[in-house]
Amino acid sequence: MNRVLFRVDGHSQMGLGHLMRCLALAQHLQAEDIEVTFAVLPGTVPFCRARHDWVGAVLTIPEGLTQQDEIAWLSQQPAFQQVDIVVLDGYQFNEIYRQALKQTGCQLALFDDNNNSGMLHADLVINGAANAEQLGYNLSAPDAKYCLGEKFRVLRREFTYAETSWAKRNSLLITMGGSDPANLTLPLLKALDSAGADMPIRVITGAAYPVLTELQSFLQQTRLTIQHIHNCQQMADAYSHAKLAISAAGGSQFELLACATPALLTVVADNQLNATQQASQQGWCQLYDSRTSFSANAMANDIIVLWPDENKLTAMHSNALKYADINGAVRVIRAMLNLAKES
């Protein structure tokens, strides 16, 4: 296997998560001297260029193409014609798209979360959720190879070297994802302020965070001790210095686990629930279901109660150390290499 092409886009919060897990796999592929190309729409290109840890070439797909026209356009590109495996990631790529892509003759690897979009037409299915083996991929992709379960969680290379010791942790970390789609950050900070919280706080907002000006205005007048980092690109370092993290429950939870960071995880979408329920049963995090409502005051009170409970926090940290696994990408690449040999 010499060349891999990723088809992914990061227009939404979910899409940005897909882009980041593809970047994670791409980083490990490049470390194995495998050439990587990302095929994305114009709106995703700025996110790619803003990443200091970006790897691979970027192939910009013309805006406004139909699914069939897009695949026809891709099939004419040298980067596509020379590829060994195409990796697809995104809910917008439906069964019709997947089938048409497979009909070009490519080997198709697919990141999937819920197996709820019809026949997959994939040669390799990747799903790092704990319950992935129970989702029925034998029916939707009967001829595929499978990378299913916690052993196949793909993390960026920075988490391969993450510090997991407890001694240097001293801050409360609040990070609600690339765009904080449910707008949880600011209400939680206001609730902590009203409750008289006095711990050092680090707030991280993503590149697509939409209320940055309002947050900055709040930071100028709050009594809280806050460090704000916008578009942070050293998340492993941030997680490794957190005594407790308040985080969106997407792919970030696997990064927190790799850093053995106790966490309160907020579920804002249905596709996040199963994995987060499994994580909470492991004893290193607590789940907050915010899909229909979110009580910032209740969470702030829980934080204030938990923060001084050193025994509880160190137990959560110890439980995370038991379950952390940073080698998922290595296992996925091994499966991809075997797939490429069979083509």
N, C-alpha and C positions, 0 to 999 in steps of 0.2 A: 504493500500500500504506500503510494507516494503522494497522492493528492486527495484532499477532502474539500468539498464545497458545502457550506452551510446556507440554507435558505431560511431566513428568520427576519422578523421586523420588531422594532421596539417602540411603536407609537403610543401604546397605552402602558399602564402599570403592569398588567399581565405580560404584555409584549416585551417590556423592558426586562422582566424576569427571565423570559425565554432567551432574550439576547445575551444576558449575563451567563446563563448556564451553557449556552453554546460557546461563549468566549472562554469559559472555564475549560471545556473540553478542548478547544482550539489551542489553548496555552500548553496543555499536556501533549497534544499532537505535535506542535512545533518543537517542543523539547525532544521529541523523538525524530526530528528532522523530516517531518511530514509537512508538505506544503498545504497551506490553508487559504481558502477564499470565502468571503462572506458576500452573498447576493442579497441586497436589501433595497428597499424603496428610498427615494431621496430624503424623506423625512427622518430616516434612521441614521443617515450619514453623519450628522453633527454629534450624535451620541458616540458613534465609533471614534471620531476624531478627538473627542474630549477625554478619552480614556488613556492615561499614561501607560497602562499595561496592555493596550490593544495589541493583538497579533494578527497577521494575515492581511491579504489584499482585500479591498472593498470593490465589489462590482455593483454599480448602481443600475437598478432596473427602471426603465421608463415608467413614469406615472400614468395611471389610467388604463392599463392593459387589462383585458379580460383574462380569466384563468387560462384559457386555451392559448390566447396570444402570448401570455407571459411564458408559458412553457415552450412555445415555438421560438420565442426570442432567446430564452435560455439555451435551448438546444443548438443555437447557432453560435454561441460564444465559445471561444477556445478553452476558457477556464472550465466550462461544463463538459466539453467534448473530451477533455483529457483527464477527467476526474475518475477516481476509483470508487468513491462512495459519496453520495449526497446525504446530508443530514438535514432533516426537516423539523422545524419546531414552531408551532403557532396554531391557535384555535381556528384561525381563518382558513387554514389549508384543509378543506373538507375532503370527503371521500372521492368526489369527482376529480379534484385536483391531484390527490395522491395517486389515483389510478392512472391519470394521464401522465403524471411524472414517471411512474413506473414503466409505462409503455414506451418511454424513450430508450429503455434498455439499461438504465442506471441501476446500481445497487443502492437501495434506499434504507437508511437508518432513521428511525423516528423517535423523538422524545414525545412521550405521552403522559398524561396525568390521571385520566379517569376512564379511559376506554368507553367513551359514550358518543362516538362520532362515526359509527358504521365500520365497514371493512377498512382495514388499515393499509393494505397493499404494500406492506413493509417487509424487508428482508431481516431487519434487526429492530427490536422494540426496546426502548430504554425507559424505565420508570423506577426511580429510586425510592418510592413510597414504601412504607413498611408492609402495607396490605396489597402490594402490586400483584403478587402471585395469585390472589383471589379474585382478580378482576375479569377473568375469562378471555385472556389474549389467545388462548388456543382456538377460540371461535372467530375472533376478528382478524387474527393473523396466524392461521393454522400452519403455514409453512415457514414462519419466521424463526430466527434465533432470538433468545430473550435475555435481557439484562434487567432483571426485576428484583426489587427489594433494596434494603438498606445498604447492602454491599456495593451497590452501583450508583450511589449518590456522587455526583460530579461537582467538585469544588475547585475554585480558582487556585492557582499554584501558591499564592500567598498563604493559604491555609495549610499547606503541606508543612510549613515551617512555623506555624503559629505557636506562641508561648501559652502554656496552659497552667503555669504555677499560680498559686493563690496569693502569695505574699504582697505583690505590687498592686493589687486591685483596690481602688479607693473611690470610684465614681459610680453614679447612677447614669446609665446610658439610655437615651431615648432615640429610637430610630424606627420610623414607620414606613420605610420603603422609598423607592425612587420618586414617587409623586404624592405619597400619603393620600390615597384616593378617598378615604373616609374622613379626612381632615381631623385626625386624632391628636396631633402633636400640640397644637396651640391650646385646645381645651384642657388637655392634661397638665400642661405647664401652668395654666391659670388656676387649676384646681390645687396643684401643689403649692402655688404661691399663697392661695387663700388658706390652705391648711397649715401654713407655717413651716414647710419642709426646709431643712437646713443642711442637707447633704450636698456635696459637690455634684453638679449635673453636667453631663456632656450631651448636647443635642446635635444630631446629624440629620440634615435634610438632603434629599436627592436632587439630581439635576433638573427633574421635572416638577419640583415642589411649587405649587401655584400661588401660595400666599406668603411669599418670602418677605415682602415689604411689611405686612401686618406682623409677622413674627419679629422682625427686626425692631419695629416700634415697641412691641411688648418688652423685648430684651433691654431696651433703654430705660425702662421704668420699674422693672420687677425687683423684688428684694431677694430673689433666688440667686445663688452662685452658679452661673451658667457659662460654659464654653460652647459656642455654636460653630459647627463646621458644616459648610455647604459643599455638596458634591464631593464628599470624602472618598478617596481612592486607596486608603490603607485601612480597610475594615478589619482585617485580622488583628492589627495593632490596637484598634479601638475596642474590639471585643475582649481582647486579652487583658486590658486594663480596667474592665468593668466588673464591679462587685455584683451588680444586678443590671440586667438589660430589659427594657420595655420595647418590644419589637413587633412589627407586622409578622404574621405567621406564614409567610411564603417561604421561598428558598433560604431566606435569612436564618431560619431556625436551624438548618443543617450547618451553616457557618458558625452559629453560636455554639452548637454542640461540639464542633471540631475544636473550639477554643475553650470548652468546658465552662461556659458562662451561664450561671443561673438566669432564668428569664421568665417574664410574664409575656405570653404571646397572644396577640389579638387577631382573631379570625374575622376577616371582612368579606370573604368569598367562599362559596360552597366547596370549591375544589381544594381549599386549604384545610377543611375540617378533619378528614380522616387521618392525615399525616400528623396533625397537631394533637389529636386525641391519643394517637400512639405515643407521641413524644411525652405527653403529660403523664402517661402511665409509667414511663421510665424514671420519673421522679426528679428530673432536673429542671422542669419548667411547669408553669401553670397556664391553663387555657382560659381566655376570655372570649366569649362568643359575641362579637360586635356586628354581626350581619344585619340585625334589625335595630339595635339600639346600643348606645355606649354611654356609660355613666363615668365621666371623668372624675367626679368626686369619690365614687366608690373605689376606683382604681388608685387614686391618690392616697386614700386612707389605707388601702392594702399595702401600698409601697411604704408608707410611713411606719406601719406595724412590722413589716418584714425586714426593713433596712437594718435595724439594730440587732436582729436575731441571728447572731453569728453561727450558732449551731445549725439552724435551718439552712442558711446560705451555704455553709461549707458542706452540708449533706447533699444539697442540690449539685454543688460543684463535683463532689465525689461520684455521684450517680452519672453525671455527664461524662466523666473520664471513663466509666465502664463501657459506655455505648459509642464513644467517638470513633470514627473510622474515616481516615483521610485518603484511602487508596481506591475509591470508587472509579476514578477516571482511568487508572491503570487497568482495572478489570474490563472497563468498557472498550478501551483501545485494544486490548487482547482479543476481545470478541470481534471488533472491526477488522483486525488483521486476519483473523481466521475466515471472516466473510470474504475479504478481498482475495484470499488464496483460492477460495472455491469458485470464484467468478471466471 
